[in-house]
């Protein structure tokens, strides 16, 4: 089940959503919560679900950040440049992919002398509330 707009909207649980999930489980169905929002880790999403009254474990949750981390792990990636939230970075760490990030804004001269990490073998992007053009320039240089 998608969450935002399906189970809740604007911070309010939609009428019948909790009962629908309970009924699915009562009928022996596995309920999986899915989101394309990479801002939160599965643990954080689990806590949000609980705050709304839904019962879930991190294993019941699929986020785009977790899916990206699984993919990179399957491909043998050990280190990735990540433009994204702490939740996305945590999903990477949880699966053994070291996130490389940067918060600085580089001048043109600083960018010219910037040294890329040669052990980075992937770039991952997600929602990044501190996005800047320097991050994009570095990501594109990989």
N, C-alpha and C positions, 0 to 999 in steps of 0.2 A: 504494500500500500504506500502510495506517496503520502507525505505528511502535510506539508503546507498547502492549504486549499482543499484537502481531502479529509484530514482528521481535525484540523483546526484552521482558523483564518483570523488574522489580525490579533493573535493572542487569545482567542476564544475557541474552546473545543466545540466542534459542530455537533448539533443535536443528533443523537443516535450513534455517534462515532464509537464511543466506548462500548456501547451495547453490541454494535456490529462486530467489533473485534472479539468480544467475549463469545458471541454466537459462533463465529468462525472457529474459535478454539474448542468450543463445546462440541462442534461437529468433527473434531479431529484434524482440522486444517492448520498447517503451519503458517503463522503470520510473519511476514518480513516487511520491515519498514524501509523505504527507499527514498533517497533524496539526491538531487544533483548539486546540492549546496555543500561545498567542501570546507566551509568555515569552521565547523565543529567536528571533533573526533567522534567516533562511535560511542565512546563512553559519555561524552558530553550530550550527544543526542539521546542516549539512554536516560540520562538525568532529566532532560527536558520532557521526554515522554512520560516519565514518572511524575513530574510536576503537574502534568495535565491529567493524570489518572490512568495512564496506559501502562500495562505490565510488559516489560521487554528486557532483554539482555543485550549486550553488545553483539552477540552472535546473531541476533534477530535484525540487525541493522546493516544496510548497505549504503554507504555514502560514495560520492564520486572520488573523494580523497582516498578512501580505503581501497576502492577499486583500482585507482592509479598505483597505490603502494603494492597491491597484490601483483599487478601486471609487472611492475619494475622488479619485484622480488623474483618472479618467474623467469624474467629475462636475465637475471644475474646482476642487476645494477646494484652497486654498493653505495654510490654517492650520486645525488642529484641536486642541481640548482633548483630551488623552489621559490616561486613567487606565490605566496599564499599565507593564509592565517596560521596561527599556532596549532589549530586543530589538524590542518593538513600536514604540517610538519610532524606532529605527534604520530599520525598514522604511518608516516614514513619510518620514523624511529622504531615504532612498535614492530615493524616487519623487517627491520635490519637495514633500511636504506637511510644513510646519513644525509639529512637535508643541509645544503649549503645555501645561506641566505645573505642578503645585504640590506642594510637600512640607510646607508649613506646616499647622498646625492652627489654625484661626481661632476666636476667641471669637465670641459672638453679636454683639457690638458691631463687631468687625473685619469680620465677614461683611456687616453692614449697610452698611459704608462701602467694601466691596471693589468695585473697578471691573473689570468684565468687559472683555476685549479685543474690541473691536467687529469686528476682522477675522477672528475665529474663526467658521467657518461649519459646523462639525461637531463632534460629540463621539464619541470612540472609547473603548470600555472593553475591557480584557483582564485577564488575571491581573495583580494588582497586590499585591506583597508588602508595600507600605507604605500600603495603603488606609487612609483615615480618613474620617470623616463630613464633614469640611470639603471634601474632594475631591468627594464625592457632592453636597453642597449646591451647590458651584460648577458642577459638570457639569449639574445640573438647572436652574440659572439660565440656562444658555445655551439 
